[in-house]
Amino acid sequence: MKKILLLSDTHSFIDDQILKFVKQADEVWHAGDIGDLNVTDTIQKHKPLRAVYGNIDDKDARAEFPLDNKFTVEGVSVWITHIGGYPNAYKPRIKEEFKSNIPKLFICGHSHILKVQYDEKFKLLHLNPGAAGKHGFHKIRTMLRFELDNGAVKKLEVIELAHR
């Protein structure tokens, strides 16, 4: 069993509120728009990190993190990317990949809109943790946490941080 903290769109911002939840997780996943790599460096001082770069990330972030991060944890296949779309509105490159490789858990960032949705067509769970940073139109900073255990996603929780 692994406890996962999922965040996105930090846009160079990290604070003690975020770090409190980082310390409670077994792994932290970041779905892009990291901003300053101080964010990921700080997280990595506490926990293992899996991340992707986003559209605002510079060449340093793009050199350190991939566009897509695909892996399996506790029997759950995962695909993290920053811009992927949503059920019934996936980006063309995502739809093309789904023809041959469908994960159990598909994670995106970018929109700053927290979304948890089961995709009946592809039989996958789509997650977008919203935005943990202060930059953007969102009013409340959000993240998700959950457990992966024996092929299942369990104890999924929305974390609402301070207003931005």
C-alpha positions as CSV (number, residue, x, y, z in Angstrom):
1,M,0.0,0.0,0.0
2,K,1.3,3.5,-1.0
3,K,-0.1,6.8,0.2
4,I,0.1,9.3,-2.7
5,L,-0.2,13.1,-2.6
6,L,-1.1,14.5,-6.1
7,L,-0.6,18.2,-6.9
8,S,-0.2,20.4,-9.9
9,D,0.2,24.0,-11.1
10,T,2.3,25.2,-8.2
11,H,3.7,28.0,-10.4
12,S,6.9,28.3,-8.2
13,F,4.9,28.3,-4.9
14,I,5.4,25.9,-2.0
15,D,4.5,26.6,1.6
16,D,4.2,24.8,5.0
17,Q,0.6,23.8,4.2
18,I,1.7,21.8,1.2
19,L,4.7,20.4,3.0
20,K,2.5,19.1,5.9
21,F,0.8,16.8,3.4
22,V,4.0,16.0,1.6
23,K,5.4,14.6,4.8
24,Q,2.3,12.4,5.3
25,A,2.6,10.7,1.9
26,D,4.8,7.8,0.7
27,E,5.2,9.4,-2.7
28,V,4.4,12.8,-4.2
29,W,3.2,13.2,-7.8
30,H,3.3,16.6,-9.6
31,A,1.2,17.0,-12.8
32,G,3.2,20.0,-14.2
33,D,3.5,23.8,-14.2
34,I,6.1,23.4,-11.5
35,G,7.6,26.8,-12.1
36,D,10.8,27.3,-10.1
37,L,12.5,23.9,-9.5
38,N,12.9,24.9,-5.9
39,V,9.4,23.4,-5.6
40,T,10.4,20.0,-6.7
41,D,13.8,20.2,-4.9
42,T,12.0,20.9,-1.7
43,I,9.5,18.1,-2.1
44,Q,12.4,15.7,-2.9
45,K,14.1,16.5,0.3
46,H,11.2,14.8,2.1
47,K,9.7,12.2,-0.2
48,P,10.1,10.4,-3.6
49,L,8.7,12.5,-6.4
50,R,7.3,11.6,-9.8
51,A,6.6,14.7,-12.0
52,V,6.0,16.0,-15.5
53,Y,6.7,19.4,-17.0
54,G,3.9,21.8,-17.9
55,N,3.5,24.5,-20.5
56,I,5.0,27.2,-18.3
57,D,8.0,25.2,-17.3
58,D,11.4,26.2,-18.6
59,K,14.2,24.2,-20.2
60,D,15.6,23.2,-16.8
61,A,12.3,21.6,-15.8
62,R,12.0,20.0,-19.2
63,A,15.4,18.6,-18.9
64,E,14.6,17.1,-15.4
65,F,11.1,15.9,-16.0
66,P,9.3,14.2,-19.0
67,L,6.2,15.3,-20.9
68,D,4.5,12.0,-19.9
69,N,5.3,9.8,-16.9
70,K,4.0,6.3,-17.2
71,F,4.5,3.7,-14.5
72,T,2.8,1.1,-12.3
73,V,2.5,1.3,-8.5
74,E,0.8,-1.3,-6.4
75,G,-0.7,-2.9,-9.5
76,V,-2.2,0.3,-10.8
77,S,-1.0,1.6,-14.2
78,V,-0.6,5.4,-14.2
79,W,-0.1,8.0,-16.8
80,I,0.6,11.6,-15.8
81,T,0.8,14.4,-18.3
82,H,0.1,18.1,-17.9
83,I,-2.3,18.8,-20.8
84,G,-4.5,15.8,-21.6
85,G,-8.1,16.8,-21.6
86,Y,-11.0,15.1,-20.0
87,P,-13.3,12.1,-20.6
88,N,-15.1,12.8,-24.0
89,A,-12.7,15.6,-24.6
90,Y,-9.1,14.1,-24.6
91,K,-6.4,15.8,-26.6
92,P,-5.7,14.0,-30.0
93,R,-2.3,12.5,-28.9
94,I,-4.0,11.1,-25.8
95,K,-6.8,9.5,-27.8
96,E,-4.3,8.0,-30.2
97,E,-2.3,6.4,-27.3
98,F,-5.5,5.1,-25.7
99,K,-6.0,2.9,-28.8
100,S,-3.2,0.7,-27.6
101,N,-2.3,1.7,-24.0
102,I,-5.0,2.6,-21.5
103,P,-3.9,3.2,-17.9
104,K,-6.1,2.5,-14.9
105,L,-5.3,6.1,-13.6
106,F,-5.0,9.1,-16.0
107,I,-3.8,12.3,-14.4
108,C,-3.6,15.8,-15.8
109,G,-3.1,19.3,-14.5
110,H,-3.3,22.6,-16.5
111,S,-6.9,23.7,-16.1
112,H,-6.6,24.7,-12.3
113,I,-10.0,22.9,-12.0
114,L,-10.1,20.0,-9.6
115,K,-11.8,17.0,-11.2
116,V,-12.3,13.4,-10.3
117,Q,-14.2,11.4,-13.0
118,Y,-14.6,7.8,-13.9
119,D,-14.4,7.4,-17.7
120,E,-16.8,4.6,-18.6
121,K,-15.6,4.4,-22.2
122,F,-12.0,3.7,-21.4
123,K,-12.6,2.2,-17.9
124,L,-10.1,4.5,-16.2
125,L,-10.1,7.0,-13.4
126,H,-9.3,10.6,-14.5
127,L,-7.9,12.9,-11.9
128,N,-7.0,16.6,-12.0
129,P,-5.9,17.9,-8.6
130,G,-6.6,21.5,-9.4
131,A,-3.9,24.1,-8.5
132,A,-1.8,24.1,-5.4
133,G,-0.1,27.4,-6.3
134,K,-1.3,31.0,-6.1
135,H,-1.1,31.9,-9.8
136,G,-4.3,31.6,-11.8
137,F,-8.1,32.1,-11.6
138,H,-8.9,29.5,-9.0
139,K,-10.1,30.8,-5.6
140,I,-9.0,27.8,-3.4
141,R,-5.8,25.9,-3.7
142,T,-6.4,22.2,-4.0
143,M,-4.6,18.8,-4.1
144,L,-5.7,15.2,-3.9
145,R,-4.5,12.3,-1.8
146,F,-5.3,8.6,-2.1
147,E,-3.9,5.2,-1.5
148,L,-2.9,2.6,-4.0
149,D,-3.4,-0.9,-2.8
150,N,-3.5,-4.3,-4.6
151,G,-4.6,-2.8,-8.0
152,A,-7.1,-0.4,-6.5
153,V,-7.3,3.4,-5.8
154,K,-8.7,3.8,-2.2
155,K,-9.4,6.6,0.3
156,L,-9.4,9.4,-2.3
157,E,-9.6,12.7,-0.6
158,V,-9.8,16.4,-1.8
159,I,-7.5,18.7,0.1
160,E,-8.5,22.3,0.2
161,L,-5.7,24.7,1.2
162,A,-6.0,28.4,1.9
163,H,-7.6,30.8,-0.5
164,R,-5.0,32.1,-2.9
